[in-house]
Amino acid sequence: MKLYHGSPKNLRILKPQKARGEQDLENQKAIFLTKSFFQAGLYAIGKTLKGKTAFAVAPTKLIILGKDFPKNAYVYRVNVNAKKGVWDQYYYKRPIKKFQKEKVNPNDFKKHIVYVKTKGELTNICIKEKKKYYKQNNILFPRIKFKQSNYKKDIGVILKIVLPPRNFWQWQNKILNKYPKLRKKLEFKPKKEQRMIVENYFKKEYQQKKLILLKKRKKFENFWVKYEDIFLITLSEIMGEFWSKENKEIVSEISLNPICPRDLINKLFNLDYNFTKEQVIGVTMHELVHFLWFQKWKKVFRNSKSKLKTKEGVLHISEFIPYVILNSQKFQSIFKYKHKTYEEYLKIKINKKPLLNYIMEIYKNRRNFKEFMIKSDEFFAKHEKSILKSLNN
């Protein structure tokens, strides 16, 4: 297999190097290769700027922060049976002694070098180039469509929260605190009458706020669109998972329900119409993590079964994941927002240490995302009984 490796150094032997990145491919000791001489050349001259300025190599562009011009570098032609990574890269884990070497001059790549003044510009151009490249290779990302919800769609979930069945989380105050008039109406009323009161109350609320929900739909869509491409591409790259065709459109419904349920089967989730801009973006990111997480979960545990014994355990562990991923430096650099999880999870401790801390350590020390999934599954399964007991108390 003819492949190429780019380097700023004149090497006698190509040796595996320990990498540290976000994707599965990047977190290993290997020689990294590509099928494209051009891409290897861009990467090689870009690496001559390491330590001087920030730069990024998009599929067909070298994007440089500032005015530094790269120096000559080298591209190595090799013929090895390398393994293909998730994206358009290959890796080989043994030293390579036989190769052809070619010196590359940055002037030959001048048309493909872009200079920017800020890191924000660098990121935006990089994302545009990636999106273009993925589209050319038939790799598409979902479209998030915003709609206003209505009484018929939401009343079932609202009733379940306000009048919870046995062993259901006691979240009624999260709604009743937002609607104090409803709380007053429900006081000292029997259960059968309470149901009718809740139904009538929200039927009226949805009628009165129909135009408000429509305006919020447009407003929320404008908030989100600025972050959509960079978030969806970055999440996909970090998880090492392309979005499936089943997830080509995900609907966000603007609702009077302050709790934001999601429906993985019908590809939709709710947003509270009272959300601020920060909450709209933060909660949308949170919900989208769930969609891609479960898509990858099915693949990872197709052959090696999850050690979790209950469906409840699988759902609970999925709720830890957005908190862990989205509070990492990578996503905070996209949008600074303190992502939260349920209070019930924050109270759980194992050996006097918060459960969330264990999951965050597993994520931080992962070699790749698949390993993170497997190890967090094993850890949660080991303590599943005590975790579920804490949650159900």
C-alpha positions as CSV (number, residue, x, y, z in Angstrom):
1,M,0.0,0.0,0.0
2,K,1.6,3.3,-1.1
3,L,1.2,5.9,1.6
4,Y,2.9,9.2,2.6
5,H,4.2,10.6,5.9
6,G,5.0,14.3,6.4
7,S,7.7,15.7,8.7
8,P,9.7,18.9,9.2
9,K,12.8,16.7,9.9
10,N,15.2,15.0,7.6
11,L,15.0,11.4,9.0
12,R,16.9,8.3,8.4
13,I,14.3,6.1,9.9
14,L,10.6,6.6,10.6
15,K,9.8,5.7,14.2
16,P,6.4,5.5,15.9
17,Q,5.7,8.5,18.0
18,K,3.3,8.8,21.0
19,A,0.4,11.1,20.1
20,R,-2.1,12.8,22.3
21,G,-5.3,14.0,20.7
22,E,-9.1,13.7,20.8
23,Q,-9.9,11.0,18.3
24,D,-9.3,7.3,18.6
25,L,-6.6,7.4,16.0
26,E,-4.6,10.2,17.6
27,N,-4.2,8.6,21.0
28,Q,-1.6,5.9,20.2
29,K,2.1,5.4,19.5
30,A,2.4,5.1,15.7
31,I,3.6,6.5,12.4
32,F,0.7,8.5,10.9
33,L,0.2,8.3,7.1
34,T,-2.1,9.4,4.4
35,K,-2.9,8.4,0.8
36,S,-2.3,12.0,-0.4
37,F,1.1,13.4,-1.1
38,F,-0.4,16.8,-1.1
39,Q,-1.9,16.4,2.4
40,A,1.4,15.0,3.8
41,G,3.2,18.0,2.3
42,L,0.8,20.5,3.9
43,Y,1.2,18.8,7.2
44,A,5.0,18.7,6.9
45,I,5.5,22.4,6.2
46,G,2.9,23.2,8.8
47,K,4.9,21.4,11.5
48,T,7.9,23.7,10.8
49,L,5.8,26.4,12.6
50,K,5.4,24.3,15.8
51,G,6.2,26.4,18.9
52,K,6.1,29.6,16.9
53,T,2.4,30.1,16.2
54,A,-0.9,28.3,16.0
55,F,-1.8,26.5,12.7
56,A,-4.3,23.9,11.5
57,V,-4.2,21.6,8.5
58,A,-7.6,21.2,6.9
59,P,-8.0,18.7,4.1
60,T,-6.9,21.2,1.4
61,K,-5.6,24.2,3.4
62,L,-2.9,25.1,5.8
63,I,-4.3,27.9,8.0
64,I,-1.7,30.0,9.9
65,L,-2.3,32.5,12.7
66,G,-0.1,35.6,12.1
67,K,2.5,36.2,9.4
68,D,5.1,33.4,9.9
69,F,5.9,31.6,6.7
70,P,6.7,27.9,6.9
71,K,10.0,26.3,5.9
72,N,11.1,23.5,3.7
73,A,10.1,20.0,5.0
74,Y,10.0,16.4,3.8
75,V,7.5,13.8,2.5
76,Y,8.3,10.1,2.8
77,R,6.8,7.6,0.4
78,V,6.4,4.2,2.0
79,N,4.9,0.9,1.0
80,V,3.4,-0.8,4.1
81,N,0.3,-2.6,5.2
82,A,-0.9,0.1,7.5
83,K,-4.3,0.1,9.3
84,K,-6.9,2.6,8.4
85,G,-8.2,5.0,11.0
86,V,-11.7,6.3,11.4
87,W,-11.1,9.2,9.1
88,D,-8.8,9.7,6.1
89,Q,-5.6,8.6,7.9
90,Y,-3.6,5.4,8.4
91,Y,-1.3,4.3,11.1
92,Y,1.7,1.9,11.3
93,K,3.2,0.7,14.6
94,R,6.6,-0.5,13.6
95,P,9.7,1.5,12.5
96,I,10.0,2.0,8.7
97,K,13.5,1.9,7.2
98,K,12.7,1.7,3.5
99,F,11.2,4.8,1.9
100,Q,11.6,7.4,-0.8
101,K,12.2,10.9,0.5
102,E,11.2,14.2,-1.2
103,K,12.0,17.7,0.0
104,V,8.9,20.0,-0.2
105,N,9.0,23.8,-0.6
106,P,6.3,25.9,1.0
107,N,6.2,28.1,-2.2
108,D,4.7,25.1,-4.1
109,F,1.8,25.2,-1.6
110,K,1.4,29.0,-1.6
111,K,-2.1,28.9,-3.1
112,H,-3.3,26.6,-0.3
113,I,-1.9,28.6,2.6
114,V,-4.3,31.0,4.4
115,Y,-3.3,33.6,7.0
116,V,-5.6,34.7,9.7
117,K,-5.5,37.3,12.5
118,T,-7.4,35.5,15.3
119,K,-7.8,31.9,16.5
120,G,-11.6,32.3,15.9
121,E,-10.9,32.9,12.2
122,L,-8.6,29.9,12.1
123,T,-11.3,27.7,13.6
124,N,-14.0,28.9,11.3
125,I,-12.0,28.4,8.1
126,C,-10.9,25.0,9.3
127,I,-14.5,23.9,10.0
128,K,-15.7,25.2,6.6
129,E,-12.9,23.3,4.8
130,K,-13.8,20.1,6.8
131,K,-17.5,20.5,6.0
132,K,-16.7,20.9,2.3
133,Y,-14.4,17.8,2.4
134,Y,-16.9,15.6,4.2
135,K,-19.6,16.6,1.8
136,Q,-17.5,15.7,-1.2
137,N,-16.9,12.3,0.5
138,N,-20.7,11.8,1.2
139,I,-20.3,12.3,4.9
140,L,-23.2,14.4,6.1
141,F,-24.1,16.0,9.4
142,P,-27.6,16.4,10.9
143,R,-29.7,19.4,10.4
144,I,-31.3,20.7,13.7
145,K,-34.8,21.8,12.9
146,F,-36.6,24.1,15.4
147,K,-40.4,23.9,15.8
148,Q,-42.9,25.1,18.4
149,S,-44.5,22.4,20.4
150,N,-48.2,22.2,21.4
151,Y,-50.6,20.9,24.1
152,K,-51.2,17.5,22.6
153,K,-47.5,16.7,22.2
154,D,-46.5,17.8,25.7
155,I,-49.4,17.1,28.1
156,G,-48.5,13.4,28.5
157,V,-45.0,14.1,29.8
158,I,-46.2,17.0,31.9
159,L,-48.8,14.9,33.6
160,K,-46.2,12.2,34.4
161,I,-43.9,14.8,36.0
162,V,-46.6,16.8,37.9
163,L,-48.4,13.6,39.1
164,P,-45.6,11.0,39.1
165,P,-46.3,7.3,39.3
166,R,-44.6,5.1,42.0
167,N,-40.8,4.9,41.7
168,F,-40.6,7.8,39.3
169,W,-38.3,10.7,40.1
170,Q,-39.9,13.4,42.1
171,W,-39.5,16.3,39.7
172,Q,-42.9,17.9,40.1
173,N,-41.5,21.0,41.8
174,K,-39.4,21.8,38.7
175,I,-42.7,22.5,36.9
176,L,-44.8,23.8,39.8
177,N,-42.1,26.4,40.8
178,K,-42.5,27.8,37.3
179,Y,-46.3,27.7,37.4
180,P,-47.2,28.8,41.0
181,K,-50.9,29.4,40.0
182,L,-51.1,25.7,39.1
183,R,-49.6,24.7,42.4
184,K,-52.3,26.7,44.2
185,K,-55.1,25.1,42.1
186,L,-53.8,21.6,43.0
187,E,-53.7,22.1,46.8
188,F,-55.9,19.7,48.8
189,K,-57.5,18.2,45.6
190,P,-57.9,14.5,45.1
191,K,-55.8,12.8,42.4
192,K,-58.6,12.4,39.8
193,E,-59.4,16.1,40.0
194,Q,-55.7,17.1,39.9
195,R,-55.3,15.4,36.5
196,M,-58.2,17.4,35.1
197,I,-56.8,20.6,36.6
198,V,-53.3,20.1,35.0
199,E,-54.9,19.3,31.6
200,N,-57.1,22.4,31.6
201,Y,-54.4,24.6,32.9
202,F,-51.8,23.7,30.2
203,K,-54.5,23.6,27.4
204,K,-55.2,27.3,28.2
205,E,-51.5,28.2,28.5
206,Y,-50.6,26.7,25.1
207,Q,-53.5,28.6,23.5
208,Q,-52.4,31.9,25.0
209,K,-48.7,31.4,24.2
210,K,-49.0,30.1,20.7
211,L,-47.5,33.2,19.0
212,I,-44.8,33.5,21.7
213,L,-43.7,29.9,21.0
214,L,-43.5,30.7,17.2
215,K,-41.3,33.8,17.9
216,K,-39.1,31.8,20.2
217,R,-38.6,29.1,17.6
218,K,-37.1,31.6,15.2
219,K,-35.0,33.3,17.9
220,F,-33.6,29.9,19.2
221,E,-32.8,28.8,15.7
222,N,-30.7,32.0,15.2
223,F,-28.9,31.4,18.5
224,W,-27.9,27.9,17.5
225,V,-27.0,28.2,13.8
226,K,-23.6,29.9,14.6
227,Y,-22.4,26.8,16.6
228,E,-24.0,24.0,14.6
229,D,-21.2,23.1,12.2
230,I,-18.3,23.3,14.6
231,F,-20.2,21.4,17.3
232,L,-21.5,18.5,15.2
233,I,-18.1,18.0,13.4
234,T,-16.1,18.2,16.6
235,L,-18.4,15.8,18.5
236,S,-18.2,13.4,15.6
237,E,-14.4,13.6,15.5
238,I,-14.0,13.1,19.2
239,M,-16.3,10.1,19.4
240,G,-14.9,8.7,16.2
241,E,-18.4,8.2,14.9
242,F,-20.0,9.6,11.7
243,W,-23.6,10.6,12.1
244,S,-25.9,7.9,10.6
245,K,-28.6,8.6,8.0
246,E,-31.3,7.9,10.6
247,N,-30.0,11.1,12.4
248,K,-30.1,13.3,9.3
249,E,-32.7,15.6,10.9
250,I,-33.2,16.1,14.6
251,V,-36.1,18.3,15.8
252,S,-35.9,20.7,18.7
253,E,-39.4,21.6,19.9
254,I,-40.0,24.8,21.9
255,S,-42.1,23.9,24.9
256,L,-43.8,25.2,28.0
257,N,-42.3,22.2,29.9
258,P,-39.2,23.4,31.8
259,I,-37.9,19.9,31.9
260,C,-36.4,19.0,28.5
261,P,-37.3,15.4,27.6
262,R,-35.8,13.7,24.4
263,D,-37.1,11.0,22.1
264,L,-34.2,9.0,20.5
265,I,-36.6,7.0,18.3
266,N,-38.5,10.0,16.8
267,K,-35.3,12.1,16.8
268,L,-36.5,15.1,18.9
269,F,-36.0,16.9,22.1
270,N,-37.6,19.8,23.9
271,L,-36.3,23.3,24.9
272,D,-38.0,25.5,27.5
273,Y,-39.4,28.6,25.9
274,N,-38.0,30.7,28.8
275,F,-34.4,29.6,28.1
276,T,-31.7,32.3,27.7
277,K,-29.3,32.2,24.7
278,E,-26.7,30.3,26.7
279,Q,-29.2,27.7,27.9
280,V,-30.5,27.2,24.3
281,I,-27.0,26.5,23.0
282,G,-25.9,24.5,26.1
283,V,-29.0,22.2,26.3
284,T,-29.0,21.6,22.6
285,M,-25.4,20.5,22.8
286,H,-26.3,18.3,25.8
287,E,-29.1,16.6,23.9
288,L,-27.1,16.0,20.7
289,V,-24.4,14.2,22.7
290,H,-27.1,11.7,23.7
291,F,-28.0,11.0,20.0
292,L,-24.5,10.2,18.9
293,W,-23.6,8.4,22.2
294,F,-26.4,5.9,21.7
295,Q,-25.6,5.5,18.0
296,K,-22.0,4.5,18.9
297,W,-23.1,2.6,22.0
298,K,-25.0,0.1,19.8
299,K,-21.9,-0.5,17.7
300,V,-19.4,-0.8,20.6
301,F,-21.6,-3.3,22.5
302,R,-22.8,-5.3,19.4
303,N,-20.2,-8.0,19.9
304,S,-18.9,-7.4,23.4
305,K,-22.0,-7.0,25.6
306,S,-22.4,-4.3,28.1
307,K,-21.8,-5.5,31.7
308,L,-24.7,-3.4,32.9
309,K,-27.6,-5.6,34.1
310,T,-30.5,-3.1,33.7
311,K,-31.9,-0.7,31.0
312,E,-32.1,1.8,33.9
313,G,-28.3,1.5,34.3
314,V,-27.7,2.2,30.6
315,L,-29.9,5.3,30.7
316,H,-28.3,6.6,33.9
317,I,-24.7,6.3,32.6
318,S,-25.7,8.1,29.4
319,E,-26.7,11.1,31.6
320,F,-23.2,11.4,33.0
321,I,-21.7,11.7,29.5
322,P,-22.7,15.2,28.3
323,Y,-21.5,16.6,31.7
324,V,-18.1,14.9,31.3
325,I,-17.6,15.7,27.6
326,L,-19.0,19.2,27.3
327,N,-17.1,20.5,30.3
328,S,-13.8,19.5,28.8
329,Q,-11.5,22.1,27.4
330,K,-12.2,21.2,23.8
331,F,-15.9,22.1,24.0
332,Q,-15.5,25.0,26.4
333,S,-13.3,26.6,23.7
334,I,-16.3,26.3,21.3
335,F,-18.8,27.7,23.7
336,K,-18.1,28.6,27.3
337,Y,-21.0,27.3,29.4
338,K,-21.1,25.4,32.7
339,H,-23.0,22.2,31.8
340,K,-24.9,20.6,34.6
341,T,-26.3,17.2,35.5
342,Y,-29.1,16.1,37.8
343,E,-28.7,16.9,41.5
344,E,-29.4,13.2,42.2
345,Y,-26.1,12.2,40.4
346,L,-24.0,14.7,42.3
347,K,-25.0,13.2,45.6
348,I,-23.7,9.7,44.7
349,K,-20.4,8.7,46.3
350,I,-18.3,5.6,46.0
351,N,-15.7,5.1,48.8
352,K,-16.4,8.7,49.8
353,K,-15.6,10.1,46.4
354,P,-18.2,11.5,44.0
355,L,-19.2,9.0,41.2
356,L,-18.8,11.7,38.6
357,N,-15.1,12.2,39.5
358,Y,-14.5,8.5,38.6
359,I,-16.1,8.9,35.2
360,M,-14.2,12.1,34.5
361,E,-10.9,10.4,35.3
362,I,-11.7,7.5,32.9
363,Y,-12.5,10.1,30.2
364,K,-9.3,12.1,30.8
365,N,-7.1,8.9,30.7
366,R,-8.7,7.3,27.7
367,R,-6.7,6.1,24.8
368,N,-9.7,6.4,22.6
369,F,-13.5,6.9,22.9
370,K,-14.3,3.2,22.5
371,E,-12.1,2.5,25.5
372,F,-13.8,5.2,27.5
373,M,-17.2,3.6,26.8
374,I,-16.1,0.2,27.8
375,K,-14.3,1.2,31.0
376,S,-17.1,3.5,32.2
377,D,-19.5,0.7,31.5
378,E,-17.4,-1.7,33.5
379,F,-17.1,0.8,36.4
380,F,-20.7,1.6,36.5
381,A,-21.7,-2.1,36.3
382,K,-19.4,-2.9,39.2
383,H,-21.3,-0.4,41.4
384,E,-24.7,-0.6,39.6
385,K,-26.6,-2.0,42.6
386,S,-25.5,0.7,45.0
387,I,-25.9,3.5,42.4
388,L,-29.5,2.5,41.6
389,K,-30.3,2.1,45.3
390,S,-29.1,5.7,45.9
391,L,-31.1,7.0,43.0
392,N,-34.3,5.3,44.1
393,N,-34.2,6.4,47.7
